[in-house]
Amino acid sequence: MIAGIDPLRHLGGHPSYVVAHGLAATAAGFAPHMFCASDTAGSLQTEFGYLHRVAAPLAGVHRAAPIHQPFLAAAVTRHVTASQHPGPYLLHSFGAWASSGVAAAHQLGRRGTAAIPLASAYTLLRHETYAKVAALRRHHGTGPRLSYLRDYAWVLAIADRAERRGYEQSRLVLTNYESVRALLRDACKPDLPVRLIPYASPAAFQAFDEPARMDLPDVLERLRPADAPLIVTVARHDARKGQDVLLLALSRLKQDGVQFRACLIGSGRLLAANRRLNRQLGLDDRVAIPGRIDDVFEYLRHADIFVLPSHEEGSGSVALLEALQAGTAIVSSRCDGIPEDLADAADALLVEPGDAGELERALAALIANPALRSRLARRARELYETRFSSAALVDALSEVYCQLAAEVIK
C-alpha cells in the first residue's frame, strides 16, 4: 500500500481512508506493507500493517505527490526485491500517489517481477483545491487567500497531470461514489476502469460502547445555556469545509433567540480565522473551537446534532460516518456523494452548500423538535450498521485483491 502521507502523523480524510483499508486488509488475512513519505526513514508494526517511512522532501503535503514518486517507487522496489518472493505483488496506492504505484510496478516488471498497480480515489486534487479557492471569503484574510491560490497554481501546473496519469495507468481504480466515478472519467478518460466499493472509517473496526457514565469534556462545560441542545461538527478548518457558514448560521440562531451550544472540532489553516469570526459574531459564550481533539467520540456521545456544512467533499466524509456510528441526528450539505448516502428528511436534513439561511432553518427545526432528532438519530445508527460497518469493506477489498491476483496468475 502506498499511502503517500504518514497516517500516524497526519489527520484528515486521506489518512483515515488509508488506515481503514489497512485494517480491512489485515482483517481479510493479508499482511499489508504501507509506504509513506516522511522526514525520517524507518519501519514499525501497526494495527493496520507494517508502516515504512521513506525519507522525502515536503513529506505530508498532498500536492507534493509528484516529488515523492521516485522516493516511494524506489523504496517499494527495494522492499520487494529484498523479500525474494516471486510475486505477483499488488501495489495499492491512494489518491495522488497512484503514480508512485505505477512507477514501482514498471520498475519491478523490468526486473521480471509481476506487480499490479491498483488505485483508490476519493476526489481529484484539482477539484478539491479549486473548492478551497472558491469558498474563500473576506473574513478569511489575505494570507490564506494567497496560500490557497499558490496551492491551486501548483496543482494545475504539476500535480494534476501526475495524478491523472497515475489513475489512467492503474489496472483498476476503486472509489466509493458515482459522483467520484463521473469526476474521474471526465478528467481522465471515459473508459477508465473504475469500481465502486463500500468504505468505512477506522473507528468502524473498534468497539463502540456507550459508557456507563459520560463526563462532559471541559471544553463543553463552559458553554451556555448548559441545558441547550449541543451541535457538533468535525473537520479541518479550510475554506471548503464551510465552518464559517456554520458560524454565520449560528449567529442567526442567536439573533432569533434560539438556545443552543456548539463545538467546532478540528485543526487547519483557517483555525485562527474562524476563531476570530466566532468572537466578532459574539458567539464565544456558546460556541467552542478547541482545535484538534484526539477522541471525537468523547464529543459525539454528547451531541444532539452533527453538522457537515461543507461546500465540497470530493466523495463523502469520514466524520459523517463517525456521526452515523455514534447515532447522532445529522444536518449536512447536499454536495458530491452525500446525497448518495442520505435521503433528505428520511435519513438527515440536507441543505444547499454555502447557504447560511437554509442551514439555520434546518438547525432550528431540529432544535425545536426533539422527536425528529430522536428519529434521525435512530436512522443514523441503522445506516451505519447496514452500509458503513467494517464487514462490508473487508469483504469488498478481499474480493478485489483476489480477483486481480487471479488474473495475473492465469
ABEGO torsion letter per residue (X at the ends): XBAGBBAAABBEAAAAAAAAAAAAAAAAGBBBBBBBBBABBEBBBBAAEBBBBBBBBGBGBAAAAAAAAAAAAAAAAAAAAAAGBAOBBBBBBBEAAAAAAAAAAAAAAAAGBBBBBBBBBABBAAAAAAAAAAABBAAAEAAAAAAAAAAAAAAAAAAAAAAAAAAAABABBBBABAAAAAAAAAABBAABBBBBBBBBBAAAABBBBBBABBBBBAAAAABOBAABBBBBBBBBBBAAAGAAAAAAAAAAAAAAGBBBBBBBBEBEAAAAAAAAAAAAAGAAAABBBAEBBABAAAAAAABABBBBABABAGBBBAAAAAAAAAGBBBBBBBBEAAAAABBBGAABBBBBBGBAAAAAAAAAAAAABAAAAAAAAAAAAAAAAAAABAAAAAAAAAAAAAAAAAAAAX
